[in-house]
């Protein structure tokens, strides 16, 4: 049977081989009715699966040579009509066909230049020819997607799947798993992976110190040794006087190049800035983007999509002032009613400190700052007046006492 097979045309490799029940059905049909449509060949190559089916069925192969000007488009169109392929399998074909369309476009351009139809008088390629070449090359991907009847978005989804889950991509190409389901499985895998990283215990060499009490007393021993104080204090107006105490404590606790970063709400921002300005000099206000979880501030009639991070201290490190939080797996609310995004706090810690630095949170709540710091290789100290918060954070880090 193998000796009867012609060389397989590259276009035939774009499509998954017929096997199992599909091949059996084709063999049965050929045995019963013969080969209704001849096998189309081009440059001594042809499709493989119909030759195999004829050989199994014991039916002589009838051939017809393709004489048109678009063998690639014709072969894809013919096979798409014959095969029952879902969107994912066709997207995989489009990706494999894309370089073929680009090569075909380049071949046509080279042929045009050889004929001299669009060349300039000095022998260089005329602007019209250059524009045509760029247009053909740029449209190769769109042409490939259109030829198999899928959207560019489906093709892009398959490309992403190939990068993050090649095993799933192979199943989609073979028609065993639909593209949408494969993408959901890949997202679930990524989410589970991020969740494991987010809740992994800190390395043993890092110091994690969890204290109970008002920061003014509980953290009084920290003087000139803290690299960054990162705090998300209560936003209520009655807490504003304590922001002054926070700024004064931070000024004593921070190293000369240390930074105080305060995540704060918009409602009383001017008053908060005034209270915090008694210590280190104001440096900047960064923005944590919260577009996916916008909230309505009723008294001000504003739909808020970002949260300020007010930064005080020396300009020790360059940093980018917009923090976006895609696909967060831990918003902190499982540990505290007013918990914050772990990914956002990781970004703040990463931009303001270095591995081995000491990060302190005087109002630690559910411990998001401490988690972010230790996951990035920083030492962490936190305290809170709420005994239940202290107990929860100590259990989170596996420490039952101050150490």
C-alpha positions in Angstrom: 0.0 0.0 0.0 2.8 2.4 0.9 4.4 2.0 -2.6 1.3 3.4 -4.2 1.3 6.6 -2.3 2.5 9.8 -4.1 4.6 12.4 -2.4 2.4 14.2 0.2 1.9 17.9 -0.8 2.8 20.3 2.1 -0.8 21.6 2.1 -2.0 18.1 3.1 0.2 18.3 6.2 -2.0 21.3 7.4 -4.9 19.0 8.1 -5.0 16.3 10.8 -4.8 12.7 9.4 -8.0 10.7 9.1 -8.0 7.9 11.6 -10.3 5.6 13.5 -14.0 5.8 12.7 -13.5 8.7 10.2 -11.1 6.7 8.1 -13.3 3.6 8.3 -16.3 5.6 7.1 -14.4 6.9 4.1 -13.1 3.4 3.2 -16.7 2.0 3.5 -18.0 4.8 1.3 -15.3 4.3 -1.4 -16.0 0.5 -1.4 -19.7 1.1 -1.8 -19.7 3.9 -4.4 -16.2 4.2 -5.6 -14.0 7.3 -5.6 -16.6 9.9 -6.8 -14.2 12.9 -6.9 -10.7 12.3 -8.4 -7.6 13.0 -6.2 -6.3 16.4 -7.2 -2.5 16.5 -7.6 -0.1 19.5 -7.9 3.6 19.3 -8.9 3.6 15.5 -8.4 2.1 15.8 -4.9 -1.3 15.1 -3.5 -3.4 14.5 -0.5 -2.5 11.4 1.5 -5.6 10.3 3.3 -7.7 9.6 0.2 -4.9 7.6 -1.4 -4.7 5.5 1.8 -8.5 5.0 1.9 -8.5 3.9 -1.8 -5.6 1.5 -1.1 -7.4 -0.1 1.9 -10.7 -0.3 -0.1 -8.9 -1.9 -3.1 -10.2 0.8 -5.5 -8.0 2.3 -8.2 -7.2 6.0 -7.7 -8.3 8.4 -10.3 -6.2 11.6 -10.5 -6.6 15.1 -11.9 -3.9 17.6 -12.0 -4.6 21.1 -10.7 -4.1 23.8 -13.4 -5.3 26.9 -11.6 -3.3 29.8 -10.2 -4.1 29.5 -6.4 -3.2 25.9 -5.4 -2.9 26.8 -1.7 -6.3 28.5 -1.5 -8.0 25.8 -3.6 -6.6 22.9 -1.5 -7.6 24.5 1.8 -11.0 25.3 0.6 -11.6 21.8 -0.8 -10.4 20.1 2.4 -12.4 22.4 4.7 -15.6 21.6 2.9 -14.9 17.8 3.1 -13.7 17.7 6.7 -16.0 18.4 9.7 -13.5 20.5 11.6 -14.4 22.8 14.5 -13.2 26.3 15.1 -10.1 25.3 17.1 -8.9 22.8 14.5 -9.4 25.4 11.7 -7.5 28.0 13.7 -4.6 25.6 14.0 -4.7 25.1 10.3 -4.7 28.9 9.7 -1.6 29.3 11.8 0.3 26.6 9.9 -0.9 28.0 6.6 0.2 31.6 7.4 3.8 31.2 6.3 2.6 29.4 3.1 0.4 32.4 2.2 3.3 34.7 3.0 5.7 32.7 0.8 3.1 32.6 -2.0 2.8 36.4 -1.8 6.6 36.8 -1.9 6.7 34.4 -4.9 4.1 36.5 -6.8 6.0 39.7 -6.0 9.3 38.2 -7.2 7.6 37.0 -10.4 6.2 40.5 -11.0 9.6 42.0 -10.6 11.1 39.5 -13.0 8.6 40.4 -15.6 9.4 44.1 -15.1 5.8 45.2 -15.0 6.3 47.4 -11.9 10.0 48.2 -11.8 11.4 51.7 -12.0 13.6 52.8 -14.8 16.8 52.5 -12.8 16.2 48.8 -12.0 15.0 49.3 -8.5 11.6 48.2 -7.2 9.0 50.8 -7.9 7.0 52.3 -4.9 3.9 50.6 -6.2 5.6 47.2 -6.1 6.9 47.8 -2.6 3.5 48.8 -1.4 2.0 45.7 -3.0 4.6 43.5 -1.3 4.0 45.0 2.1 0.3 44.7 1.7 0.5 41.0 0.7 2.8 40.2 3.6 0.7 42.1 6.1 -2.5 40.3 5.0 -1.0 36.8 5.0 -2.4 36.1 8.5 -5.8 37.5 7.7 -5.9 35.6 4.4 -5.0 32.3 6.2 -7.8 32.9 8.8 -10.3 33.8 6.1 -9.4 30.8 3.9 -10.4 28.3 6.7 -13.4 30.3 7.8 -12.3 31.5 11.3 -11.9 34.9 12.9 -8.6 36.5 13.7 -9.5 36.4 17.4 -9.8 32.6 17.2 -6.4 32.4 15.6 -4.9 34.7 18.3 -6.6 32.6 21.0 -5.0 29.5 19.5 -1.6 31.2 19.4 -1.9 32.1 23.1 -2.8 28.5 23.8 0.2 27.2 22.0 2.4 29.4 24.3 0.9 28.6 27.6 -0.4 25.0 27.1 1.1 23.3 24.1 -0.4 19.9 25.1 -3.9 21.4 25.0 -3.1 23.1 21.7 -2.2 19.7 20.2 -5.6 18.3 21.3 -7.4 21.2 19.8 -5.6 20.8 16.5 -6.6 17.1 16.4 -10.2 18.0 17.1 -10.2 16.2 20.5 -10.9 19.4 22.6 -12.8 22.5 21.6 -10.8 25.8 21.6 -13.1 27.5 24.2 -12.8 24.6 26.6 -9.1 24.4 26.2 -8.7 28.1 26.9 -10.8 27.7 30.1 -8.6 24.8 31.2 -5.5 26.9 30.6 -6.9 29.8 32.5 -7.8 27.5 35.4 -4.3 26.0 35.4 -2.7 29.5 35.5 -5.1 30.6 38.2 -4.2 27.6 40.3 -0.5 28.2 39.8 -0.8 31.9 40.8 -2.9 30.8 43.9 -0.2 28.4 45.0 2.5 31.1 44.6 0.3 33.7 46.3 -0.2 31.5 49.4 3.1 29.8 49.6 4.9 30.1 53.0 7.8 32.5 53.1 11.3 31.2 52.9 12.8 30.2 56.3 15.6 32.8 56.2 13.2 35.7 56.1 12.1 37.4 59.3 8.4 37.7 59.9 7.4 39.6 63.0 3.7 39.9 63.9 2.7 42.2 66.8 -0.4 43.3 68.5 -1.2 46.9 69.7 -1.1 50.5 68.5 1.8 51.1 66.2 2.9 54.1 68.3 3.8 51.6 71.1 4.2 48.2 69.4 6.7 49.5 66.9 8.6 51.9 69.0 11.8 49.8 68.9 12.1 50.3 65.2 14.5 53.2 64.6 16.3 54.0 61.5 16.2 50.4 60.2 13.1 50.2 58.0 13.4 50.5 54.2 9.7 50.9 53.5 6.6 51.4 55.5 3.7 50.3 53.4 0.3 50.9 55.0 -3.4 50.8 54.1 -4.9 52.7 57.1 -8.6 53.2 57.7 -10.1 55.8 55.4 -12.6 57.2 57.9 -12.3 60.9 58.6 -11.9 60.3 62.4 -8.7 58.4 61.7 -7.0 61.3 60.0 -5.4 62.6 63.2 -3.6 59.2 63.5 -2.1 59.8 60.1 0.0 62.5 61.6 1.3 60.0 64.2 1.9 57.5 61.4 4.0 60.1 59.5 6.0 61.0 62.6 6.6 57.3 63.5 7.7 56.6 60.0 10.2 59.4 60.0 11.9 57.9 63.1 11.7 54.3 61.9 12.8 54.7 58.3 16.4 54.7 57.1 17.5 58.0 55.6 16.7 56.7 52.1 13.5 54.9 53.4 10.0 55.4 51.9 6.5 55.7 53.4 3.8 54.5 51.1 0.2 55.1 52.1 -2.7 53.5 50.2 -5.6 55.8 50.7 -9.1 56.6 49.5 -10.2 59.6 47.5 -12.9 61.1 49.9 -10.6 62.8 52.4 -7.4 62.9 50.3 -6.5 66.6 50.9 -6.8 66.2 54.6 -4.8 63.0 54.6 -2.0 64.7 52.6 -1.9 67.5 55.1 -1.7 65.1 58.1 1.0 63.0 56.4 3.2 65.9 55.4 4.7 66.4 58.9 7.4 63.8 58.4 9.3 62.8 55.2 8.9 65.1 52.2 6.1 64.3 49.7 7.5 62.6 46.6 4.6 61.4 44.4 1.1 59.9 44.1 0.9 56.6 42.3 -2.3 55.0 41.0 -3.5 51.5 41.5 -6.0 50.9 38.7 -9.2 49.1 39.9 -11.2 49.3 36.6 -12.7 45.8 36.9 -14.1 46.6 40.4 -15.1 50.2 40.0 -17.1 51.5 42.9 -19.6 54.4 43.2 -18.8 57.1 45.7 -22.3 58.3 46.4 -21.6 61.6 48.3 -19.3 62.8 45.5 -21.3 61.2 42.6 -18.2 59.6 41.1 -17.5 56.2 39.8 -14.0 55.5 41.0 -11.6 53.4 38.9 -8.3 54.0 40.8 -6.8 54.3 44.2 -4.0 56.7 45.3 -0.7 55.5 46.8 0.8 58.6 48.5 4.6 58.3 48.7 6.9 60.2 51.0 10.7 60.1 51.3 13.9 60.3 49.3 13.9 59.6 45.5 16.1 56.6 46.0 14.7 54.4 43.1 13.1 55.1 39.8 9.6 53.7 39.6 6.5 53.7 37.3 3.5 55.3 38.9 0.6 53.3 37.3 -0.1 49.9 38.8 -2.5 47.6 37.0 -3.8 44.4 38.5 -4.7 41.8 35.9 -6.3 38.5 36.9 -5.8 38.9 40.7 -6.2 35.7 42.6 -6.2 37.2 46.1 -8.0 40.5 46.9 -7.4 40.1 50.6 -11.0 40.1 51.6 -10.9 36.5 52.7 -8.6 37.6 55.5 -10.0 41.0 56.2 -13.2 42.9 55.2 -11.2 45.8 53.8 -8.4 43.6 52.3 -6.4 44.8 49.3 -5.1 43.2 46.1 -2.0 41.1 46.8 -0.8 41.7 43.2 -1.1 45.4 43.7 0.9 45.3 47.0 3.5 43.1 45.4 3.9 45.7 42.6 4.4 48.5 45.2 6.9 46.5 47.3 8.8 45.5 44.1 9.0 49.1 42.9 10.1 50.7 46.2 12.4 48.1 47.8 15.0 45.5 47.0 15.4 41.9 48.1 16.6 41.6 51.7 15.0 45.0 52.7 12.7 45.4 55.8 9.1 46.2 55.0 6.8 47.2 57.9 3.0 47.6 58.0 1.7 49.5 61.1 -2.0 48.6 60.2 -1.5 45.1 58.8 -5.2 44.0 58.8 -5.2 40.6 57.0 -1.4 40.7 56.3 -1.4 41.5 52.6 1.7 43.7 52.9 3.6 41.0 54.8 2.6 38.4 52.2 3.7 40.6 49.3 7.0 41.4 51.1 8.0 37.8 52.0 7.0 36.5 48.6 9.5 39.0 47.0 12.3 38.1 49.5 11.9 41.0 51.9 11.7 40.8 55.7 8.4 41.9 57.2 7.1 43.3 60.4 3.4 44.1 61.0 1.1 45.0 63.8 -2.6 45.6 64.4 -4.8 46.6 67.3 -7.3 43.8 66.4 -6.5 40.6 68.2 -8.4 38.5 65.6 -6.3 40.0 62.8 -3.1 39.3 64.7 -4.1 35.7 65.3 -5.1 35.2 61.6 -1.8 36.6 60.3 0.3 34.5 62.8 -1.6 31.4 61.6 -1.0 32.5 58.0 2.8 32.6 58.6 2.9 29.7 61.0 4.2 31.9 63.9 2.4 31.7 67.2 4.5 34.4 69.0 6.6 37.4 68.3 10.0 36.5 66.9 
